[in-house]
Amino acid sequence: KDVAAGAQALAGFHCCVSSCVTEIPDFMKNTKNEPAVLYYRHYRELILVKNFVQSRKTRNEFERSFWEQYTHYIAQAKEAVGMLQKRKDQGRTRGFCHGDCNQHNIIFTREGIGFMNFDYWHCGPQTEDLCLFMRKILEKHNWDPELGRRMAEQYNRKRSLSVEEWKHLKLCLSYPWRYWKLVNYYASSQKVWISRKNIEKI
């Protein structure tokens, strides 16, 4: 119930900020984290880790798991990146985004549901917010497709998604974020010791 209410509140938030007609400040026009650019960067990072692991004479348990799954996930990443790069962004699909919409930044009060921590506030496809919220919730619920469908439906009831936005949401969700996140954590660590928790996750 709370998740559904959060999805509707996010749609209401997007409707509210869409009514803002002020000129977009320069600091919000940063394109380095545009989906096509960001996803391609993460795609290249997976390849770099693959090259590193491939050069290892002996591999630890995490590296073996990474290697076994690499072909499957790099194909998913490549397909999502290719589709995003081909996508012709429509101006009507862009707007103000929270930038870090997850369960930690949604608060329930007596006056209603609110949002906090706008450190990543920017201009872009608003489906980015919905995608992130869905990913964070679904990670905690074993990627339950029924829950994901309900979240998208609740959002769509409050703010109707266009065909382009549905396509964009699908592409964003199809990227192997969880796999990349674990691999990125491994790549930025000293690699001397890998936690058992991350080995189980991958």
C-alpha positions as CSV (number, residue, x, y, z in Angstrom):
1,K,0.0,0.0,0.0
2,D,2.8,2.4,0.9
3,V,4.7,1.6,-2.3
4,A,1.6,2.2,-4.4
5,A,1.0,5.5,-2.6
6,G,4.7,6.4,-3.2
7,A,4.4,5.8,-6.9
8,Q,1.3,8.0,-7.1
9,A,3.0,10.7,-5.1
10,L,5.9,10.6,-7.5
11,A,3.5,11.1,-10.4
12,G,1.9,14.0,-8.6
13,F,5.3,15.5,-7.9
14,H,6.2,15.3,-11.6
15,C,2.9,16.9,-12.6
16,C,3.6,19.7,-10.1
17,V,7.1,20.5,-11.4
18,S,5.9,20.2,-15.0
19,S,3.8,23.3,-14.5
20,C,7.0,25.3,-13.8
21,V,7.6,27.5,-16.9
22,T,10.9,29.2,-15.7
23,E,14.0,29.0,-17.8
24,I,16.1,25.9,-16.8
25,P,19.3,27.0,-14.9
26,D,22.6,26.1,-16.5
27,F,23.6,23.8,-13.7
28,M,20.6,21.6,-14.4
29,K,21.6,21.1,-18.1
30,N,24.4,18.8,-17.4
31,T,24.3,16.0,-20.0
32,K,27.0,13.6,-18.6
33,N,24.3,11.6,-16.8
34,E,21.9,11.4,-19.7
35,P,20.7,7.8,-19.8
36,A,22.4,7.0,-23.2
37,V,25.7,8.5,-21.9
38,L,25.5,7.1,-18.4
39,Y,24.6,3.6,-19.6
40,Y,27.3,3.5,-22.2
41,R,29.9,4.5,-19.5
42,H,28.8,1.7,-17.3
43,Y,28.9,-0.7,-20.3
44,R,32.5,0.3,-20.9
45,E,33.3,-0.2,-17.2
46,L,32.0,-3.8,-17.4
47,I,34.3,-4.5,-20.4
48,L,37.3,-3.1,-18.5
49,V,36.6,-5.4,-15.6
50,K,36.2,-8.3,-18.0
51,N,39.6,-7.5,-19.4
52,F,41.2,-7.4,-16.0
53,V,39.6,-10.6,-14.8
54,Q,40.6,-12.3,-18.1
55,S,44.2,-11.4,-17.4
56,R,44.2,-13.0,-14.0
57,K,46.0,-16.4,-13.7
58,T,44.0,-17.4,-10.7
59,R,40.5,-16.1,-9.9
60,N,38.7,-15.8,-6.6
61,E,35.1,-16.8,-6.1
62,F,33.7,-13.5,-7.0
63,E,35.6,-13.3,-10.2
64,R,34.6,-16.8,-11.2
65,S,30.9,-15.9,-10.7
66,F,31.4,-12.6,-12.6
67,W,33.0,-14.5,-15.5
68,E,30.3,-17.1,-15.7
69,Q,27.6,-14.5,-16.0
70,Y,29.4,-11.9,-18.1
71,T,28.3,-13.0,-21.6
72,H,24.6,-12.9,-20.5
73,Y,24.7,-9.5,-18.8
74,I,27.0,-7.7,-21.3
75,A,24.6,-8.6,-24.0
76,Q,21.7,-7.1,-22.1
77,A,23.8,-4.0,-21.4
78,K,24.8,-3.6,-25.1
79,E,21.2,-4.0,-26.3
80,A,19.9,-1.3,-23.8
81,V,22.7,1.1,-24.7
82,G,22.1,0.6,-28.4
83,M,18.4,1.3,-28.1
84,L,18.9,4.3,-26.0
85,Q,21.4,5.8,-28.4
86,K,19.0,5.3,-31.3
87,R,16.1,6.8,-29.4
88,K,15.1,10.2,-30.5
89,D,14.3,12.1,-27.4
90,Q,11.1,14.0,-27.5
91,G,11.0,17.4,-25.7
92,R,7.7,16.5,-24.0
93,T,9.3,13.5,-22.2
94,R,11.7,15.8,-20.4
95,G,11.2,17.7,-17.2
96,F,12.4,18.3,-13.7
97,C,13.6,15.1,-11.9
98,H,14.3,14.4,-8.3
99,G,17.4,12.5,-9.3
100,D,17.5,10.1,-6.3
101,C,14.0,8.9,-5.9
102,N,14.1,5.9,-3.5
103,Q,12.3,4.8,-0.4
104,H,14.7,6.7,1.8
105,N,13.8,10.0,0.3
106,I,10.0,9.6,0.4
107,I,8.4,10.7,3.7
108,F,4.9,10.1,5.0
109,T,3.4,12.9,7.1
110,R,0.0,13.9,8.4
111,E,-0.2,16.4,5.6
112,G,0.6,13.8,2.9
113,I,3.6,12.3,1.2
114,G,6.7,14.4,0.6
115,F,10.1,14.2,-0.9
116,M,13.5,15.2,0.5
117,N,17.2,15.3,-0.4
118,F,17.2,17.1,-3.8
119,D,21.0,17.0,-4.2
120,Y,20.6,15.3,-7.7
121,W,17.8,17.6,-8.9
122,H,18.1,18.0,-12.7
123,C,16.3,18.2,-16.0
124,G,15.8,15.0,-18.0
125,P,13.3,12.2,-18.8
126,Q,11.1,12.0,-15.7
127,T,10.8,8.2,-16.2
128,E,14.4,8.1,-14.7
129,D,12.8,8.8,-11.3
130,L,10.2,6.1,-11.8
131,C,12.8,3.6,-13.0
132,L,15.0,4.2,-10.0
133,F,12.1,4.0,-7.5
134,M,11.0,0.7,-9.1
135,R,14.5,-0.8,-9.1
136,K,15.1,0.1,-5.4
137,I,11.8,-1.4,-4.3
138,L,12.0,-4.5,-6.6
139,E,15.5,-5.3,-5.3
140,K,13.9,-5.7,-1.9
141,H,11.1,-7.9,-3.2
142,N,12.9,-10.5,-5.3
143,W,12.1,-8.7,-8.5
144,D,8.4,-9.4,-8.3
145,P,7.0,-8.6,-11.7
146,E,3.5,-8.1,-10.3
147,L,4.7,-5.5,-7.9
148,G,6.5,-3.7,-10.7
149,R,3.4,-3.7,-12.8
150,R,1.3,-2.3,-10.0
151,M,3.9,0.5,-9.3
152,A,3.8,1.5,-13.0
153,E,0.0,1.4,-13.1
154,Q,-0.3,3.5,-10.0
155,Y,2.0,6.1,-11.4
156,N,0.2,6.1,-14.7
157,R,-3.2,6.7,-13.0
158,K,-1.9,10.0,-11.7
159,R,0.3,11.0,-14.6
160,S,-0.4,9.3,-17.9
161,L,2.8,8.0,-19.6
162,S,3.2,8.5,-23.3
163,V,4.2,5.7,-25.6
164,E,7.8,7.1,-25.7
165,E,7.9,7.2,-22.0
166,W,6.8,3.6,-21.7
167,K,9.5,2.6,-24.1
168,H,12.1,4.6,-22.2
169,L,11.0,3.0,-18.9
170,K,11.4,-0.4,-20.4
171,L,14.9,0.3,-21.7
172,C,16.0,1.7,-18.4
173,L,14.7,-1.3,-16.5
174,S,16.3,-3.7,-19.0
175,Y,19.8,-2.6,-18.1
176,P,21.6,-5.0,-15.7
177,W,22.0,-2.4,-13.0
178,R,22.4,-4.9,-10.1
179,Y,25.2,-6.8,-11.9
180,W,27.0,-3.5,-12.8
181,K,26.6,-2.2,-9.2
182,L,28.3,-5.3,-7.7
183,V,31.0,-5.3,-10.4
184,N,31.7,-1.6,-9.9
185,Y,32.0,-2.1,-6.2
186,Y,34.5,-4.9,-6.8
187,A,36.4,-2.7,-9.4
188,S,36.8,0.2,-6.9
189,S,37.9,-2.1,-4.0
190,Q,41.4,-3.3,-3.3
191,K,40.4,-6.8,-4.4
192,V,42.4,-8.4,-1.5
193,W,39.2,-9.4,0.2
194,I,35.7,-9.7,-1.2
195,S,32.8,-9.9,1.3
196,R,30.8,-13.1,1.4
197,K,27.7,-11.0,1.1
198,N,28.7,-9.6,-2.4
199,I,29.7,-13.1,-3.5
200,E,26.3,-14.4,-2.6
201,K,24.6,-11.4,-4.4
202,I,26.4,-11.9,-7.6
